[in-house]
């Protein structure tokens, strides 16, 4: 219920609001019900001191003299906030002497009262529907009820290495040795057993000194902190003041600075690239399914294997043979096993394969509810790899001859033109299911990762598409063009700021962009621009995520510590760096990528280098390091490093006579055609 205030009270509140903003600490946040959307402006947390308020319950034992902090999903209109938020007592009378402050880019509103609230009294914090976001977002209104405590004293300030350390602020890059904390309290402290109340991640390790008035405590940390590690600092509720009042407790997290010592002995860059290829290749060798040989979707996928990931894996096996990681006969046997399984065990849908396959039986494993049939893009990644294998194994012995024949059977059998749908539209469609037909209804438009699909469709010996399908469907008659400038770099194609970097990788594992042009772009220019924009975005770090730097960059699709999996990009950035992004961009940004490779290996190697190369992703703001490896992220690293070093896979794919014809028919020009 809204409260009716008489005119004199309203005027008094308005006069008070115009005073200087005063911001005092918020301790720990609480959520107003997970995922609750209030209009287009979401109230995500409300706290008094270290205690969370809940909109559906009256909370007891609230401190008398603590700030109220309210955090919203977007910036609020500060004028509206001052007139829309007030605190009333049990009689419905507004509390006078209220000050407002705004932090967190105007998303957090601080409400400070200039006198302590009455002990053990009922109060209501009202946020009315008059509140607006800075862009006009609306709010439905809510209120929080609480009962004050019988008497608590509080922290008035806390600094960590001279940086403000009140929750929800997390301090990053805290020096690893000799960090200092300074805490100010509202009352003089009882110093008996004082040292035991201050703890660092569960251990009482601080040396303690107290000011003469017993209100300020200085702490020195005598231990050396591990690099890029999240630590918790807490103050126990057992702390007492000399007046016998209780303390409500405190805890907050901070993140230590990078440990810049080398985690592995230095080797030449060439040796490092070889090591990355060899270690990453082990993913495809060790996690190739024991029956089908196909690449598991991820290292924990059991019998689920991935069509596209297997295509990348075939290219990785070819690289491994060339680099002498395995023998040619072993590589030939593995690829023969894969091809035989695809030919004899797997369900094909007008020649195309599903996204996921059971590696033991060949049965289709639905990727989603409606996606239980053909995936034309995943099929194109598979065919890209198989055509490279066909060109590579060019010997006259029966094993190589039979392999080439079986690959041709699979390649010729894909009915690319059928995926224009029954009415022969001038666009290819991504999915088809014998049960759900075209229900997903997803045309393949550029610019994204699927250029290879149109190239192979145009190159098909039996089911080719004409150029009009490419121009109208993929290029959308030129509307896939961008032409805008980001970070002083013109982006020829695609979404703003380029999108995730796998757009520049998946199709170009085989397609050589060097000197490649058509009516719409120069494709090396496109991929270089995309990579540089991604790099410069991370260097600029507009969202202020911890760890982004000229050495630590790269946004693309990978595992994610919040959503599980996400296509990270400048427009979809939550602090997750995916090593494959910078590593696989080596042909486009050799200096920037090599700097990232050295940093990932030498300085973060103790956290992100494992049995199968670099882990899939990490977040240095959350201090999260994935424990997973994915085929579609490991494969491009091996292949694009090799294309940078020798051009091997580019040469193999571009040597296919059908590809030369198909790309020429689409209007491509290249010294490699």
Steps between C-alpha positions, in 0.01 A plus 500: 500500500632850417523745788339845485743766621387849600646793315742607771655155517538480122665840494734397778598185315558692176719754678700221654542328162674808360784472754838361399496131411640284776603141425564257783581130467284217383614167638358196322233493235173311504269423215138598473395163370707342223416607147205721599440761230320817611386666181815576309691605814605214727578545869776248559611561859419697812712498815539682830856460618583134463139381509282434198144625479237280336189647345277217622610489864570729796866466596609540861815624672582769243784738605396842626758710319577329170447614144220352296625390158265425210643362175310498171561331168561828317584860588220687676379854449655670805233771526221244487685283751511781756126551473406132473691340788429568868515338841205504738459398863231278652255795504543557128694823550794558271840501668658843468864580429547267203796534265545322166807382316549318170776260398557207265427716194176624666371144544543505879308748718631564852251625760664653811315631802682760709389357833481147632168323463308412813588168662273198443262705285310420181594684178397480137718590203270606215605510133205641307400441140602859421860376480640499146820384334725753335364386164139514618478138621198446722471344845195348665578605855579292808576527872717333760414465867751458780545521876807669644734332743537562869839658428785426261814689418635505148785544260520857380771438244731228371792540263707227336832636379333844509212383280138511616403148603134509599277231348399471220830650386763237421857624503720350227875471454578512872873476546610149579729596785449762770137589436342723765148549632370794700162474675315781670223425754221712645593408858820427691582131491544250777853384415486167685556220248490766227737325259283189476201683351680596176535214257636453151327210322447324831846563647589759763823625343504875558723702726277756675550854628232724649478880516504682832124558490450126431284578195750432222667165435796452265574152369810379320500173308829317556445219247566502125172471312461270201456676166157567352324339795179603673537555874233564759554744785256487792441658839323275748179590682688418821658847480372724782524870577613634839134584560413134459314547170513229235638512147294373209792336322672574172639308208609592153720356227808634332718369220876486515722630223657289227795286597723604212765236555546256212309178560703304245853534359523731201531343159500646149170620357522231234545231764211647699267482201600139443437421867154657487411305187629173645336538839169617350502218244488251788137604550403348166723198546402417858135605475434346162218255565636145531249363248439778250825695538291818485577792730298524818313829531699572818723298728202399716256406221512122523348353183395837354724596211486817292479517123668840463753429773594178323559691177738726691654190654571347160695814409681477835600139424646607164699768681618248759633275225691788340644602838598139581279480807361175357591277209327535167366147527347570842340819370371319191350225714319746727354701212401177322315390813316834511405491132388138515280576801346802329432298187372178654356585843368856502160622393517751216225742413515574129870433537553731797591401853353606833682732739547227763540128442524203732861396449428138585194440282484780243151599613403866489511675836262801501681830548174661612130418499447561129860450390501122453598481135731665250734782598636636175761728658644227721504275194700760310765505776523123472531513122763774521715264706429193288588676176832602653557134591408391147760736358762404757479124467577492129700177492438204274479235772159343555442657842537854367308425182211352699500794740476748214217297346302493825551873557374566149192288570417713804588826325300432184206377706428829675194652328600863555249644256215311670551722806354790305170347621241346276410822319862554395556824690816699435642430844625190681338384822701383799278216631261234382342214694297204372263550794499879530579586137598869465353600838820671618476713185850648522637639174879521480580867454836674519708625660582223746687168515322333206676628187641148457145367463430709190846431356450125530143521373624681189781244465281190525543260203140380520290760681651845436332832568509787248655835581162662564465288816833636624423859408144501626526253788846540648595855399137621514577704190764695686320565827752287691743789447600717792751767394509672840819594682573360845821580687635665182438181300245466220297180528385388153234246604290381786347630822617801697849444645527173308328243721676196650835415345401151387344679200860552383609144578260217420454560126862603459655184633486391135411810298816705453408869543836620365423708192141372501240750379152509354231760445462556873840504668867421516493209741845541648410864564177385662666253733789728591256782578277272705795373704647847556165638614460212743854562627456876537167457674668283763791741537258790546291284738193727506323288762807502729542124533803386691794366301419628151821632343710500181623157613168360622224530243264304280120468499324211328256218574608285793400376841385768742491514879161676505289359215688177436579584137495827312610654170720765659555813294533876554122521509473197729786536745480366855871487581575157349817462292515198266861410409395358163396850389848655506687177421291420191534859375877457461485529116317834533664667800835324536655749743196537724425127492858400576506740796183335629642151444811582703292654778257206512783249517772664706301712744159332522628154423459376855128573470402449135751256347410135533524155352322606179635850452332816620174455690187619328448831683570705810370809679747711699226714652328198652829306530347208314696255287305240306587134541388411149626458145274526193568355157384811314737717705805270507490418127530854361809563714693212342381573147540878499846478656591262219350725234707785645815288499470306175158562343453121496122475538440803279706335225318169530149642498563754226656228284163326463391538135135524602577781745686696236202468265241573766671808637564633151132452418410707808716786375804450723845598381818370660854406405412161648209429262 
